[in-house]
Amino acid sequence: MLSSKARTIGTLFVLCLIGGCATTSVKEEKPSASIEEHSVWQGTFVQYELGAYPMILFISSRTGDAFEGMTWYPTPFNGLLTISGQIKPDGVITFTEEEVIRGEGSEERSIGGVLSGGQYTASLEGNTLKGPSFLNNIEVGHFVLKLAD
């Protein structure tokens, strides 16, 4: 006669065969893994009215799924703005340009200038952030940024 321990193991084995065993799975890396404190992302912003120019995103701090930092546009307008962002549960990354630290401002976007209020929505594909940019809820451009080494 089988011991109770052997019967329990046998029962689990049969249940496993019939219903499928629970297995440990490797967790899929969340996009937030690369949005780390002190990370630098560089690439291009394409503004539909003005064309393409360089864009750099610096993440200065991160707490949970919230982060802060700066965007820099090394162009003749030399825009430097503070940002605050969020990594949403579905992996979408959003950030908003809050305040102009440096740069020549303009109220009329058609002639250029540095304005706060830009909103960015990104997906992370490998080491690349990309997505659209909005100002006053109107899509004004798109960007592609790669994680710097």
N, C-alpha and C positions, 0 to 999 in steps of 0.2 A: 504494500500500500504506500502511496506517495505521501510525503510530509505536506503540511499545509503550505510551507514556503514553496515547494516544488509545484503544487497545484496552482498557487497564485502566479508563479512565473509562467506556467503552462497556459493559464487562462489569458494572461496578458499577451503571450505569443499568439494565441489563436485570435484574439481581438485585433491584434496588430495585422495579422494576415487578412482578416475579413474587412476591417474598416480602415486600414492604412495607419501607419505609425506616425506619431508626432516626431518630427525631426527638428533639429536646430537649424536655423537658416542663417546665412550670412546677411547681415543688414545691408541694404543698399545704401551707399553713401549719399547723404542728403546734400543738396546744393549748398546749404549753409556752411558746409565744411570748409570751403575755400574763401568764404567771406570772413576773413580773420582780421583781428586787430593788427594794425600796421601793414596791411597788405596794400599793394599798389597795382592799379589796373590802368593800362594805357592803350589808346587806339584812336578811333576816328568818330567824330560826331558829324552827321550829315544834316544840316539845317536846310529844309526845302527851299527857303527864300535866298540863302546865301552860299550854299554849297558845303563842301567838306572841309573840316579843319581838325587839328589834334585835340584830344580830350584825355585828361588824366584824372583818375578817381583814387583818392587816398582814404583808406578806412583808418581812422585814428583810434576809435574805441568800439567795443562790442560788448553788450550785456544781453545774454539770452539771444533772442532773435532780433533785437534792435541794435542799430549801429549808427555811428556819427562819423563825419569826416569832412572832406573838401573835394570840390571839383576845380580843376585848373584848365584853362583854355589858353595855351601859349600862342596867342595870336597878337596882332597889333592892338587889340582891345585888352589883352592880358587879364582875362577874367579869372578871379579866384573867389569861390563861393563856399559857404558852409552847407553841409547836407545832413539830413537825418533820414534813416531808412529802416526798413523792416523786411525780414525774411518770413514770408507767409507759410502756413502749414503745407500748402501744395507745392512749395519750392519756389514760387514766384518771388522775385526780389524787387522791391520798390524803394525809390529814394526821391527826396524833394530838395531842391536848392533853396535854402532858407534865407540867406543873407549874403549880400555882396561885401566881400572883404576888400577887394581891390578890383579895379577895372573901370573903364570909361562906360558910363551908363547912357542909355537912350530910351526914351519912351516909345520911339517908333522902331519896331523890329526891322522894317525894310531897309533902314540905313545902318544896321548893326548896333552894337552896344552890348552891355552886360546887364542882364535883368535877373532878379531872383524869381522864384515861383515855378521854375521848370520842374516837371514831374517825369520820372523815368520808371519804366516797367521792364524788367529783364528776366530772361531765362538764362540759366547757366548750363552750358554745353561744354563739358570738359573744363578747360581753363579759360573759357570765353563767355563773357556777359554780352547779351545783345537784346535789343528791343526798341520800342518806340519811345519818343519823348513828347510831352504835352505841355502847353502853356495855356492857361485859362480853359482847360478841357478841350483844346484843339490840338490835334497831332501836328507838330511842327518839324519833326525830324526823326531820325533813328541813329543808333549808335552800336558800335562793336568795340569791346574792350577786352584785352587779354591780360591775364595775371602776369605781372613782371616777375622775372627770376630773382 
